[in-house]
Amino acid sequence: MKFDPTENLDGRIVALTGAFNFRDIGGYETADGQIVASRKIYRSASLARLTPEDQDEIRRLGIRTICDLRSTSERRRKPSLLPADAGIELWSRDYEMSMADLVAKMAQPGMTGDACRSFIIDSYRRLAYEQADAYRELFLRVANGGLPLLFHCAAGKDRTGIGAALLLDTLGVPRATVIEDYVLTELFLEQNVENALLSLGSGVVHGLSRQVWEPLMRAEAIYVETMFEELEAQHGSVAGFLRDVMKLDDEIPRLIRERLLEPGAAA
């Protein structure tokens, strides 16, 4: 899929010094001509390096709720630096993601970029299920009106990317646009590489060429496309996944659409 992300920015990126991939997921048009409201839902990478000026921007945005999708150990190693006086509700959950499989795969003799890419694609068949409890809480907080809301993980790519894709799909945004929003993370590839090496340690990729490990850092369309294919194969639709796995009744998506959709220009 060819995609020029500069055609789709529409001012949605929030430029911060200590956080990257911070952006508004509003402004997209739905299949029925409505518009996803801007300044209501934001997505980001880690907030562990926010500067005082960044914290001022968080205040200015009026963020009321933050859903931190990172694991327990990630949060312990790099706690978020949030403005203490902003009255923000912070949600997270205790769980661990093991890097053992990834490290073992990367260390295999003869590891190639294609093999790494295949491993990531396969992981996208499982990731929505592994994070279903977190996505349920995210959807409930949006439905209950805790807006503006920000959700994030470490790179704002995988866990956050799938969360954004599920939300935008639920709002009726066309699939091609949902995928384009996911691919926008490619703008932040170099920051993601730097962040990942700081988090994982350079030993994970020691002696490997960038061509081998770079697919781990990318946000390729096929990754999120694979996630959608898996959910639709197992549940018929994203709505089926919301019911079957996230245990949300139809009222929650209805409330989310009510909170986040505005009439389009032709209305």
WOUR-V381415 format. One record per residue. N is the residue number from 1. PHI is phi in radians with two decimals (none if undefined). Layout:
N,PHI  N,PHI
This chain:
1,none  2,-1.47  3,-2.60  4,-1.75  5,-1.11  6,-1.17  7,-1.38  8,-2.19  9,-1.32  10,0.85  11,1.24  12,-1.47  13,-1.41  14,-1.73  15,-1.44  16,-2.12  17,-1.38  18,-1.82  19,-2.56  20,-2.16  21,1.03  22,-1.63  23,-2.68  24,-1.43  25,-1.70  26,-1.47  27,1.65  28,-1.40  29,-1.56  30,-1.52  31,-1.09  32,-1.74  33,1.56  34,-1.49  35,-2.16  36,-1.25  37,-1.06  38,-1.46  39,1.07  40,-2.03  41,-2.29  42,-2.14  43,-2.24  44,-2.80  45,-1.50  46,-0.96  47,-1.86  48,-1.37  49,-2.17  50,-1.08  51,-1.53  52,-0.97  53,-1.19  54,-1.09  55,-1.10  56,-1.09  57,-1.17  58,-1.04  59,-1.08  60,-1.09  61,-1.23  62,1.26  63,-0.98  64,-1.78  65,-2.36  66,-2.18  67,-1.83  68,-1.65  69,-1.50  70,-1.27  71,-1.28  72,-1.03  73,-1.21  74,-1.08  75,-1.17  76,-1.19  77,-1.23  78,-2.37  79,-1.12  80,-1.17  81,-1.81  82,-1.72  83,-1.12  84,-1.22  85,-1.82  86,-1.63  87,1.12  88,-1.51  89,-1.43  90,-1.87  91,-2.00  92,-2.66  93,-2.38  94,-1.56  95,-2.86  96,-2.26  97,-1.91  98,-1.46  99,-1.59  100,-1.06  101,-1.09  102,-1.12  103,-1.06  104,-1.09  105,-1.11  106,-1.13  107,-1.48  108,-1.12  109,-1.05  110,1.36  111,-1.03  112,-2.14  113,-1.08  114,-1.12  115,-1.19  116,-1.09  117,-1.07  118,-1.09  119,-1.11  120,-1.14  121,-1.00  122,-1.12  123,-1.14  124,-1.25  125,-1.28  126,-1.90  127,-1.11  128,-1.09  129,-1.25  130,-1.12  131,-1.84  132,-1.04  133,-1.10  134,-1.20  135,-1.15  136,-1.05  137,-1.12  138,-1.04  139,-1.11  140,-1.11  141,-1.20  142,-1.13  143,-1.08  144,-1.47  145,1.55  146,-1.39  147,-1.98  148,-1.14  149,-2.17  150,-2.12  151,-2.19  152,-2.76  153,-2.27  154,-1.46  155,-1.87  156,1.18  157,-2.01  158,-1.55  159,-1.07  160,-1.21  161,-1.06  162,-1.20  163,-1.01  164,-1.12  165,-1.11  166,-1.15  167,-1.11  168,-1.12  169,-1.10  170,-1.09  171,-1.36  172,1.59  173,-1.23  174,-0.97  175,-0.99  176,-1.06  177,-1.22  178,-1.04  179,-1.17  180,-1.08  181,-1.09  182,-1.05  183,-1.21  184,-0.98  185,-1.03  186,-1.02  187,-1.04  188,-1.94  189,-0.99  190,-1.17  191,-1.13  192,-1.15  193,-1.06  194,-1.06  195,-1.09  196,-1.15  197,-1.18  198,-1.19  199,-1.35  200,-1.55  201,1.64  202,-1.15  203,-1.09  204,-1.09  205,-1.98  206,-1.02  207,1.46  208,-1.78  209,-1.29  210,-1.03  211,-1.01  212,-1.30  213,-1.68  214,-1.06  215,-0.96  216,-1.09  217,-1.58  218,-1.53  219,-2.16  220,-1.42  221,-0.96  222,-1.10  223,-1.10  224,-1.28  225,-1.06  226,-1.11  227,-1.02  228,-1.08  229,-1.03  230,-1.16  231,-1.09  232,-1.25  233,-1.17  234,-1.52  235,-2.26  236,1.52  237,-2.99  238,-1.10  239,-1.02  240,-1.14  241,-1.11  242,-1.03  243,-1.31  244,-1.30  245,-1.89  246,-1.42  247,1.03  248,-1.88  249,-1.39  250,-1.16  251,-1.17  252,-1.15  253,-1.02  254,-1.10  255,-1.15  256,-1.08  257,-1.11  258,-1.10  259,-1.27  260,-1.98  261,-1.81  262,-2.18  263,-1.05  264,-1.37  265,-1.09  266,-1.49  267,-1.27
